[in-house]
Amino acid sequence: MVEGGRIVCVGPRGAAPEGPVDDLGDGVLLPGLVNAHTHLELSHLGHLRAVGEKGFVAWIEGVVSALGTPPVEAGARALEAISGLVASGTAAVGDVSNQLAHLDLLDASGLEATAFFELLGWDPAQAEAVLAAADLRLAESSGRRTRVRLAAHGPHSVSRRLFAGLAQRGGPASVHVAESAAETRFLSTGDGEWPEFLARRGLSHVAFEPPGLSPVQYLDSLGLLKPGMLAVHCVRTAPDDWTLLARRGVGVALCPRSNRNLGLGLPPVRGLLEAGVALCLGSDSLASAETLNVLDDAAFLHRELPDLDPALLVHMATAGGAQALGRSDLGTLEPGKRALLAFAAAAPGLSDPLGFLVSGEAHTVGVGF
């Protein structure tokens, strides 16, 4: 039962107080989905998914080259993406943005949105200018419905000096980490595809002494791993990394379809879970994933790892994401929570609703009260 936009009772119809009934038909009612990691400003770059077959660095170069798309086209595609999220039953989103150009769209969408303002900067000489500009943008964005938080792209694209400035401001709320073999090799030995990419970007003059650490361990050496931080991807991680993430209270957003499409492999879901790391799901952008519906990521993981409990996968797509984004009033069906819900129609007599949700056959729609 729902009153005033909040759940007040959950159970059989006879257990609820008398009141109007909205019969949705046969199917599964679930908490609104939570997409903890996406890039709405890349929604016009769907053609780059094919570039992913050439490797991660080639895909990154494609993204960088395409960022000059006229703002009107990029804005129209972002609006389509946001509308699709709402229509498919997504209640909350963590949107990583370098421009913060779509805050008005998010404010008006009805989504509970967190915009992660992502800082980039490999040249330490530019760190103070980048931080000053970020401080100004944060000040300009205060008071919005959409929460804006500082984030960093990754340990292979952000200088130590820029990371230090972020640490002084509480640390990045989100960071891509251990996504590719190129990143891992660069931090370990300083060579490979990534420094070649930096050179093509005019950054070969920047001196870098590789720490000889994994990406997770490198971030920890800089004092950046803190409770509430969201580490994204974590594909190239090992048991020591999983233990460290769990000990520091860092959550992990998995984007398995994006990782597949970019040839990066499958994230070590079982190892992260066994170490006690809190997991959630993100779609990543339409430049690397076919849809922004995280239930599609849950279904993909179910196909690849059929021994994982469907209840866990649905949790990652709902409550796990709500926890990662600090949305404590979303993610579960219980009294007091917001009634931002999703519904998947099903045939009568469905015996395994959770299995159905991760089967790839469920199509969710948004239900609001």
C-alpha positions as CSV (number, residue, x, y, z in Angstrom):
1,M,0.0,0.0,0.0
2,V,1.2,3.5,-0.9
3,E,0.3,6.8,0.7
4,G,1.9,10.2,-0.1
5,G,4.5,8.6,-2.4
6,R,5.7,6.3,0.3
7,I,5.3,2.6,0.9
8,V,3.2,2.0,4.1
9,C,2.4,-1.7,3.9
10,V,3.7,-4.7,2.0
11,G,1.9,-8.0,1.9
12,P,-1.2,-9.8,0.6
13,R,-4.2,-7.7,-0.4
14,G,-6.1,-8.8,2.7
15,A,-3.4,-7.6,5.0
16,A,-3.6,-4.0,3.8
17,P,-6.1,-1.4,5.0
18,E,-9.0,-0.7,2.7
19,G,-8.3,1.7,-0.1
20,P,-8.1,2.1,-3.9
21,V,-6.5,-0.7,-5.8
22,D,-4.3,-0.3,-8.9
23,D,-4.2,-3.7,-10.5
24,L,-1.1,-4.0,-12.7
25,G,-1.9,-7.6,-13.7
26,D,0.3,-10.7,-13.5
27,G,4.0,-9.9,-13.1
28,V,6.7,-8.8,-10.6
29,L,6.7,-5.6,-8.7
30,L,10.1,-4.5,-7.6
31,P,12.0,-1.5,-6.3
32,G,13.0,1.0,-9.0
33,L,16.2,0.1,-10.7
34,V,19.4,2.0,-9.8
35,N,22.0,2.6,-12.5
36,A,25.0,3.5,-10.4
37,H,27.4,4.3,-13.3
38,T,26.7,5.7,-16.7
39,H,27.8,8.6,-18.9
40,L,24.7,10.3,-20.4
41,E,26.8,12.9,-22.3
42,L,28.1,10.0,-24.4
43,S,24.7,8.9,-25.5
44,H,25.2,10.1,-29.1
45,L,28.2,7.8,-29.5
46,G,26.6,4.4,-30.0
47,H,28.5,3.9,-33.2
48,L,31.7,3.5,-31.1
49,R,30.6,0.1,-29.7
50,A,32.0,-1.4,-32.9
51,V,35.3,0.3,-32.2
52,G,35.6,-1.6,-29.0
53,E,36.5,-4.7,-31.0
54,K,39.8,-3.0,-31.8
55,G,40.7,-2.7,-28.1
56,F,40.2,-0.4,-25.2
57,V,42.8,2.3,-26.1
58,A,41.4,2.5,-29.7
59,W,37.9,3.0,-28.2
60,I,39.1,5.7,-25.9
61,E,40.7,7.5,-28.8
62,G,37.4,7.2,-30.6
63,V,35.5,8.8,-27.7
64,V,38.0,11.6,-27.4
65,S,37.8,12.3,-31.1
66,A,34.0,12.4,-31.1
67,L,33.6,14.8,-28.2
68,G,33.3,17.8,-30.6
69,T,29.8,16.7,-31.5
70,P,27.5,19.8,-31.7
71,P,25.9,20.3,-28.3
72,V,22.3,20.3,-29.7
73,E,22.8,16.7,-31.0
74,A,24.5,15.5,-27.8
75,G,21.7,17.1,-25.7
76,A,18.9,15.5,-27.8
77,R,20.5,12.0,-27.4
78,A,21.0,12.6,-23.7
79,L,17.3,13.5,-23.3
80,E,16.3,10.3,-25.2
81,A,18.6,8.3,-22.9
82,I,17.1,9.9,-19.7
83,S,13.6,9.2,-21.0
84,G,14.5,5.6,-21.6
85,L,15.8,5.2,-18.1
86,V,12.6,6.6,-16.6
87,A,10.4,4.5,-18.9
88,S,12.2,1.2,-18.0
89,G,11.7,1.7,-14.3
90,T,15.0,3.3,-13.2
91,A,14.6,5.3,-10.0
92,A,18.1,6.6,-9.5
93,V,21.2,7.2,-11.6
94,G,24.9,8.0,-11.1
95,D,25.8,10.0,-14.1
96,V,29.5,10.7,-14.8
97,S,30.0,14.0,-16.6
98,N,33.0,16.1,-17.7
99,Q,30.8,19.0,-18.8
100,L,27.7,19.0,-16.5
101,A,25.8,20.1,-19.5
102,H,22.7,18.0,-18.7
103,L,21.9,19.0,-15.2
104,D,18.6,20.7,-16.2
105,L,17.5,17.5,-18.0
106,L,18.2,15.4,-14.9
107,D,16.5,17.9,-12.6
108,A,13.4,17.7,-14.7
109,S,13.4,14.0,-15.2
110,G,12.1,12.7,-11.9
111,L,15.2,10.6,-11.4
112,E,17.0,10.7,-8.2
113,A,20.3,11.7,-9.8
114,T,23.9,12.1,-8.7
115,A,26.2,13.8,-11.2
116,F,29.8,12.8,-10.7
117,F,31.8,15.7,-12.0
118,E,34.7,13.9,-13.4
119,L,38.1,15.5,-13.4
120,L,40.9,14.6,-15.9
121,G,44.4,15.9,-16.0
122,W,47.6,14.0,-16.5
123,D,49.9,17.1,-16.6
124,P,50.5,18.1,-12.9
125,A,51.2,21.7,-14.0
126,Q,47.5,22.0,-14.9
127,A,46.2,20.6,-11.6
128,E,45.5,23.8,-9.8
129,A,43.6,25.3,-12.8
130,V,41.5,22.1,-13.1
131,L,40.7,22.2,-9.4
132,A,39.8,25.9,-9.4
133,A,37.5,25.4,-12.3
134,A,35.9,22.5,-10.5
135,D,35.3,24.5,-7.4
136,L,33.6,27.2,-9.4
137,R,31.3,24.6,-11.2
138,L,30.4,23.0,-7.9
139,A,29.4,26.4,-6.4
140,E,27.3,27.2,-9.5
141,S,25.6,23.8,-9.2
142,S,24.6,24.1,-5.5
143,G,20.9,24.1,-4.7
144,R,19.9,21.8,-7.6
145,R,17.7,18.8,-7.3
146,T,20.6,16.7,-8.8
147,R,23.4,16.1,-6.4
148,V,26.8,17.1,-7.8
149,R,30.0,15.4,-6.5
150,L,33.6,15.5,-7.5
151,A,35.0,12.4,-9.2
152,A,38.2,11.4,-11.0
153,H,38.6,9.5,-14.2
154,G,41.3,7.0,-13.2
155,P,44.7,6.4,-11.9
156,H,46.2,6.4,-15.4
157,S,44.7,9.8,-16.4
158,V,44.8,11.9,-13.3
159,S,48.1,13.2,-11.9
160,R,49.3,12.7,-8.4
161,R,49.0,16.5,-7.8
162,L,45.4,16.5,-9.0
163,F,44.6,13.5,-6.8
164,A,46.1,15.4,-3.9
165,G,43.8,18.3,-4.5
166,L,40.8,16.0,-4.7
167,A,41.9,14.4,-1.4
168,Q,41.9,17.8,0.2
169,R,38.3,18.2,-0.9
170,G,37.3,14.9,0.6
171,G,38.5,12.6,-2.2
172,P,36.8,11.6,-5.4
173,A,33.4,10.1,-4.9
174,S,33.9,7.8,-7.9
175,V,36.8,6.7,-10.0
176,H,37.3,4.2,-12.8
177,V,39.8,1.7,-11.6
178,A,41.4,-1.5,-13.0
179,E,39.3,-1.4,-16.1
180,S,41.9,-2.5,-18.7
181,A,45.2,-4.3,-19.1
182,A,46.7,-1.1,-20.5
183,E,46.0,0.7,-17.3
184,T,47.4,-2.1,-15.1
185,R,50.6,-2.4,-17.2
186,F,51.2,1.4,-17.2
187,L,51.0,1.6,-13.4
188,S,53.2,-1.5,-13.0
189,T,56.0,-0.8,-15.6
190,G,55.2,2.5,-17.2
191,D,55.1,1.2,-20.7
192,G,52.6,-0.3,-23.2
193,E,49.7,1.2,-25.1
194,W,48.7,3.8,-22.5
195,P,51.9,5.9,-22.6
196,E,51.8,5.7,-26.4
197,F,48.3,7.2,-26.2
198,L,49.4,9.9,-23.9
199,A,52.2,10.8,-26.3
200,R,49.7,11.1,-29.1
201,R,47.7,13.5,-26.8
202,G,50.8,15.7,-26.5
203,L,51.7,14.6,-22.9
204,S,54.9,12.7,-23.5
205,H,56.8,15.5,-21.6
206,V,55.1,14.5,-18.3
207,A,57.5,12.5,-16.1
208,F,55.9,9.5,-14.4
209,E,57.6,7.0,-12.1
210,P,55.4,3.9,-12.2
211,P,54.5,2.9,-8.6
212,G,54.8,-0.8,-9.4
213,L,51.4,-1.3,-7.7
214,S,48.0,-2.5,-8.9
215,P,45.5,0.3,-9.7
216,V,43.6,-0.4,-6.4
217,Q,46.8,-0.4,-4.3
218,Y,48.1,2.8,-6.0
219,L,44.9,4.7,-5.1
220,D,45.2,3.4,-1.6
221,S,48.8,4.6,-1.4
222,L,47.5,8.1,-2.2
223,G,45.0,7.9,0.7
224,L,42.0,7.9,-1.7
225,L,40.2,4.7,-0.7
226,K,37.6,5.7,1.8
227,P,34.1,4.5,2.9
228,G,31.5,5.7,0.5
229,M,33.8,5.9,-2.5
230,L,32.5,4.1,-5.6
231,A,35.2,2.2,-7.6
232,V,34.0,1.4,-11.1
233,H,34.8,-1.7,-13.2
234,C,37.6,-3.5,-11.1
235,V,38.0,-6.1,-13.9
236,R,41.8,-6.4,-13.5
237,T,41.8,-7.0,-9.7
238,A,43.2,-9.8,-7.6
239,P,42.5,-11.2,-4.0
240,D,44.7,-8.6,-2.3
241,D,42.8,-5.8,-4.1
242,W,39.4,-7.3,-3.1
243,T,40.5,-7.5,0.6
244,L,41.7,-3.9,0.5
245,L,38.5,-2.6,-1.1
246,A,36.4,-4.4,1.6
247,R,38.6,-3.2,4.4
248,R,38.4,0.4,3.2
249,G,34.6,0.3,2.8
250,V,34.8,1.0,-0.9
251,G,31.8,-0.1,-3.0
252,V,32.2,-1.4,-6.6
253,A,30.0,-0.7,-9.6
254,L,30.3,-3.5,-12.2
255,C,29.5,-2.8,-15.8
256,P,29.8,-6.3,-17.3
257,R,28.2,-5.7,-20.7
258,S,30.5,-2.7,-21.4
259,N,33.5,-4.8,-20.3
260,R,32.5,-7.5,-22.7
261,N,32.0,-5.1,-25.6
262,L,35.4,-3.5,-25.1
263,G,37.1,-6.9,-24.9
264,L,38.1,-6.4,-21.2
265,G,36.9,-9.6,-19.7
266,L,34.4,-10.4,-16.9
267,P,34.8,-8.8,-13.5
268,P,35.7,-11.2,-10.7
269,V,32.3,-11.1,-9.1
270,R,32.7,-14.2,-6.9
271,G,36.0,-13.0,-5.5
272,L,34.7,-9.6,-4.7
273,L,31.6,-11.0,-3.0
274,E,33.6,-13.5,-1.0
275,A,35.9,-10.7,0.2
276,G,32.8,-8.8,1.4
277,V,32.8,-5.9,-1.1
278,A,29.5,-4.2,-1.6
279,L,28.5,-4.5,-5.3
280,C,26.1,-2.7,-7.5
281,L,25.5,-2.4,-11.3
282,G,26.0,0.3,-13.9
283,S,25.4,0.2,-17.6
284,D,28.3,2.5,-18.6
285,S,27.4,4.6,-21.6
286,L,25.7,3.9,-24.8
287,A,29.1,4.2,-26.4
288,S,29.9,0.8,-25.0
289,A,26.6,-0.8,-24.0
290,E,23.4,-1.5,-26.0
291,T,21.0,-0.2,-23.3
292,L,21.1,1.7,-20.0
293,N,18.9,-0.8,-18.2
294,V,20.9,-2.5,-15.5
295,L,18.5,-5.4,-15.4
296,D,20.2,-6.3,-18.8
297,D,23.5,-6.4,-16.9
298,A,22.0,-8.6,-14.3
299,A,20.7,-10.9,-17.0
300,F,24.1,-11.0,-18.7
301,L,25.8,-12.0,-15.4
302,H,23.2,-14.6,-14.9
303,R,24.1,-16.2,-18.2
304,E,27.8,-16.0,-17.6
305,L,27.7,-17.0,-13.9
306,P,24.6,-19.2,-13.6
307,D,25.5,-20.3,-10.1
308,L,25.0,-16.7,-8.7
309,D,21.8,-16.4,-6.7
310,P,19.2,-14.3,-8.8
311,A,18.3,-12.6,-5.5
312,L,21.8,-11.2,-5.3
313,L,21.8,-10.0,-8.9
314,V,18.4,-8.2,-8.4
315,H,19.9,-6.7,-5.2
316,M,22.8,-5.3,-7.1
317,A,20.4,-3.7,-9.6
318,T,18.3,-2.1,-6.9
319,A,19.4,-1.9,-3.2
320,G,23.1,-2.2,-4.0
321,G,23.0,0.8,-6.3
322,A,20.8,2.8,-3.8
323,Q,23.4,2.2,-1.1
324,A,26.3,3.2,-3.4
325,L,24.6,6.5,-4.3
326,G,23.5,7.3,-0.8
327,R,19.8,6.9,-1.5
328,S,18.7,5.2,1.6
329,D,15.0,5.7,0.9
330,L,15.2,3.6,-2.3
331,G,16.1,0.0,-3.3
332,T,13.7,-2.2,-1.2
333,L,10.0,-2.8,-0.8
334,E,9.4,-1.9,2.8
335,P,7.4,0.6,4.8
336,G,8.9,4.1,4.7
337,K,10.7,3.8,1.4
338,R,9.9,5.9,-1.6
339,A,7.3,4.3,-4.0
340,L,9.5,4.7,-7.1
341,L,8.9,1.2,-8.4
342,A,9.3,-1.0,-11.5
343,F,7.0,-3.7,-12.9
344,A,7.7,-6.6,-15.2
345,A,4.6,-8.2,-16.7
346,A,4.7,-12.0,-16.7
347,A,2.4,-15.0,-17.5
348,P,0.1,-16.2,-14.8
349,G,1.4,-18.7,-12.2
350,L,5.0,-17.4,-12.3
351,S,6.9,-19.6,-9.7
352,D,10.3,-18.0,-9.7
353,P,10.0,-14.2,-9.9
354,L,13.6,-13.5,-9.2
355,G,14.8,-16.0,-11.7
356,F,12.4,-14.4,-14.2
357,L,13.8,-10.9,-13.6
358,V,17.4,-12.0,-14.6
359,S,16.3,-14.4,-17.4
360,G,16.6,-11.7,-20.1
361,E,12.9,-12.1,-20.8
362,A,11.7,-9.5,-18.2
363,H,10.9,-6.0,-19.5
364,T,10.4,-3.5,-16.7
365,V,8.4,-0.3,-16.8
366,G,8.3,2.5,-14.3
367,V,5.5,2.7,-11.8
368,G,5.0,5.8,-9.8
369,F,2.5,6.7,-7.0
